[in-house]
Amino acid sequence: MDSALIPEGVERCSFKRFTLGMIIPAALVIWGLYAAYLCWFKGLNQTNMNDSYGFALWIWADLAVIAVGGGAFFTGFLRYVVGKDELKNIINFAVLVGFCCYCSAMLILAIDIGQPLRGWFIFWHANVHSMLTEVAFCLSLYLTVLAIEYLPLLLENRKLDQVPFFHNLGHNMHEVMAVFAATGAFLSCFHQGSLGGVTGVLYGRPFGMREGIFIWPWTFFLYTWSAAACGPCFTMLSCKITEMITGKKLVKDNVYNLLAKISGWMLGTYIVAKIADTLWWAIVTVPTTGFTFMEFYNNSNNFHGLWILILEIGVCGLLPVAILVRKKWRENSSLFFTAILLAVIGVCVNRWVMVMQPMAMPVMTFDQWVLYLPSWQEWATTILPVAGGIIIIALSYRYLPVFPQERELNPVEKS
Amino acid sequence: MNTEPKETRAKKFGMVIDLDKCTGCGSCMVACSSENNVPVRKDESDKLLSATWIRVYRITNGKEFPDTEICYFPRPCMHCGGKNDDGHSPCVSVCPATATDYDHSTGIVSQIYTRCFGCRYCMAACPYHARYFNWWDPIWPAKIEESLSPDVSPRMRGVVEKCSFCFHRYQKAKDKAYIEERDVEEMEYQTACTQACPSGAITFGDLDNPDHAVYTLKQDKRAFRLLERLHTNPKVYYLSARSWVKRAGDNYVSSEEPTKGPGAYKLEGHGGH
């Protein structure tokens, strides 16, 4: 039925099977849109947020998708700026995943603000001292860059490519892609960092507050670094999942190996920096606020215990580093999959802790720890962009030549 | 001491609350809500969802009867001056749309409801929980709308609000004083909570003006500020002769003694806004 749109030389499942596969993601999108409608028209009373939990699931989801979407900027940086040519075989997919992640972030932000129609005030009445202002500007610009990076791939669709204008436009855009990749890397360094700064500058919240250099708290640098380290892991993880679903090998092992090795070393250096930051914060910064390090974990409920720090730095930090930097281990497919999965979980846990724990813990001596469980509307609107992303990736895979090595790795027998 | 002429000198309005006088009656909360059109919902039992610009906390010394002592702790917005008193209050510096601002001529932290787009970053930044989000549109009981204060705009759903030190009262007093070519007198500008307090626990005025009572009171040896060591630089001072109450004003690692007074913690290091 849609065979004219499918790239040449590759095999795709039947249209019926594809449509059936899209039913669950589509249902989740509809569910999420209904929840978004409730939030927009009835207000944020549809959530379980409160005056203690002004930042909650959505802000975590925002930070998490932007962190894991960092694979687009860092892979682009390695491919076009550093010149790692092998990565041309995964860059399309990295851009696609990044595009979905950043679209998700924008959508969640649009639901999260109390007065959505005033969202543009962040640009119009911008406060240059606010980390969120920097986030808003860089995020919007980078989403535009990602759209520009995605466009040539879109124009490579068999039917669109038959139009000479689109063919030439796509070709010419490929030629200048290095400029956009460099711009994307520059913008990403700032908005990833600013997201780190969001809690780092909260000097009234000892759990989130960090010292730093000039106007940037250390979390500014840690966020950029961790996104560069774990973003490519999410790209590889998504790619592996795509391979599992399609039952095909789509990217050669040497490409995975190279990206995994770089991610491993990035993650390793990040974890060293993260440990140093945690130690400095615990030993030097925290006591000046009158707290002890263990008070942040002991006086809490199980949601915010010390286990979360061990999970973040040990299980999801040191362990994937050990696997990814060692050639023999990262070449083992099970260990490799475990490592990239743990790295992705680790960066999400980090964002979770930095958003949730400063909100939950009491600062005034007569305040209480606060617990928060998201409402179904919050879950639905958080799942919405994930399901939407799955649909976009599925459609792109079906109709666009996302993986340059697919034909070589999966030759189609001519009948 | 500021030596500029009184009429042109920047003010630094602040409050001194004598905790040993506060009986916890809640008049300040009622007066504040009434004065500032703070909406009331049918069910106000969840205090994490209800707006109380000044909130009276009840704290105890944690001892068993008969040694139990109670202190009522009113907490309005602290109108923080921020690190080095430069106006970068925790909330002001983070608001992305400049919807909350520090007025250097009064020291008051304002909130522009029609500019706030409800990101709630300021709430995340405030360690005092002095900021409230309008989770619902305000619904006033029948006829109550007619008795709302015409000087304070009611807030719509989706924006943050907080204590303004009854700034509209200052505007009125200032207009009157301007016409009469003089400075605003101490008693001309008083907050609703100050005037409603039956035990006279709240004193309000210009912290920099030696003629105002707060100027002397803030230097009392019983004076302390909430979370002094975070360098938020609040403009609300508390008085108490009870050491456990003073200690409750801040966090201390076990070996430390409570602060000797406001400003005792030197600001060290640099970073952040």
Interface residues (C-beta under 8 A of the other chain):
Chain A: G43 L44 N45 M49 N50 D51 S52 Y53 G54 F55 D112 I113 G114 Q115 P116 R118 G119 F121 I122 W124 H125 A126 N127 H129 S130 M131 L132 T133 A136 G197 V198 T199 G200 V201 L202 Y203 G204 R205 P206 M209 R210 E211 G212 I213 I215 W216 P217 W218 P287 T288 T289 G290 F291 T292 P358 M359 V363 M364 T365 F366 D367 V370
Chain B: D46 L48 L49 Y57 I59 F73 K83 H88 P90 S93 V94 C95 P96 A97 T98 A99 R115 C116 F117 G118 C119 R120 Y121 M123 A124 A125 C126 P127 Y128 H129 R131 Y132 F133 N134 W135 W136 D137 M156 R157 G158 V159 V160 L226 L227 R229 L230 H231 T232 R247 A248 G249 D250 N251 Y252 V253 S254 E256 E268 G269 H270 G271 G272 H273
